[in-house]
Amino acid sequence: MINGEIKEGKNALRSICFMHFCIMFKKLRKRWGVNSLNLLLIICTFALGGRLCEYSARNLLFFSKLDEGLGWFILYILLMSLLWPLAVIVVSIPLGQFSFFKRYIQKILAKMTGKRAKKGQNHTKMAIFASGMGTNAKNIISHFKTNSNAKVELIVCNNPTAGVINVAKENGIPVLLIDKNSLNDPGQCLAELQKKDIHFIVLAGFLWKLPPFIVKAFPKQIINIHPALLPNFGGKGMYGQLVHQSVIANREKKSGITIHLVDEIYDNGEILFQASCEVTADDSPESLAKKIHLLEEANFPSVIEQYLQNQR
């Protein structure tokens, strides 16, 4: 009887611990804006970084020939404090969590020093990926010009004749021209984004799929706009006029825009916002496109701003 009660008590305790772990896991996902896989990688980085930090500190003290005592302990704590940021950054690189830990350590240092960042130095640096005229890019750039928390710092384009390049020049924003080789080479496009300390990516009419390593390097930090109400009329090959043609051919009564986070699958990420418009019997792909553009102009910049505010 007693053994049975003890066993039941242990099972209840395990259930409570598991429940608390799940709650904590969910809270961390929401707080850091990452998916389950990236949260596990972040936890692994903390653990491995701590172990590397401890190993390095003990070895440095071994070579110092100090006897274990109060002085040794104080020096050990000091070395651990100094080495920890470097250790987690080193471990974060092969685990694909460099961007997260760079921002995380910057926040810790800011809190420790008690210093406020100077205006314009602590803002979210955005890169806009675009392939065409740059209508959405122009709208986003204009919207964030007076925003002290976020700013467009880079335009990435795969078309050397695209209108978005002129938009970038008019606004004094550097342009990174890419081809498929540079996009799919971690040492080129991704390296350039990291070099410029880009925090957030906006896909505004960008026609190529991002490689998985870029998506993993920016967990829940890539946003896209699709000219239809997903999950309908999404996927590979569904962009621009092709979407509007399909909507009309299918005799849909409504269309609209979907603003969503980007994952490794076309048009599959978490939906943040949708807005709709009527599709009338006399609509053509061109007239429907004008309705969609109005929705994009009215909503895309403000949804980006709201999402970034929730991340801070």
Buried (B, 14 or more C-beta within 10 A) or exposed (E): EEEEEEEEEEEEEEEEEEEEEEEEBEEEBEEBBBBEEBBEBBEBBBEBBBEBBBEBBEEEBEEEEEEEEEEEEEBBEEBBEEBBBBBBBBBBEEBBBBBBBBBBBBEEEEEEEEEEEEEEEBBBBBBBBBBBBBBBBBBBBEBBEEBEEBBBBBBBBBBEEBBBBEBBEEBEBEBBEBEEEBBBBEEBBBEBBBEBEBBBBBBBBBBBBBBEBBBBBBBBBBBBBBBBBBEBBBBEEBBBEEBBBBBBEEEBEEBBBBBBBBBBEBBBBEBBBBBBBEBEEEBEBEEBBEBBBEBBBEBBBEBBBEBBEEBE
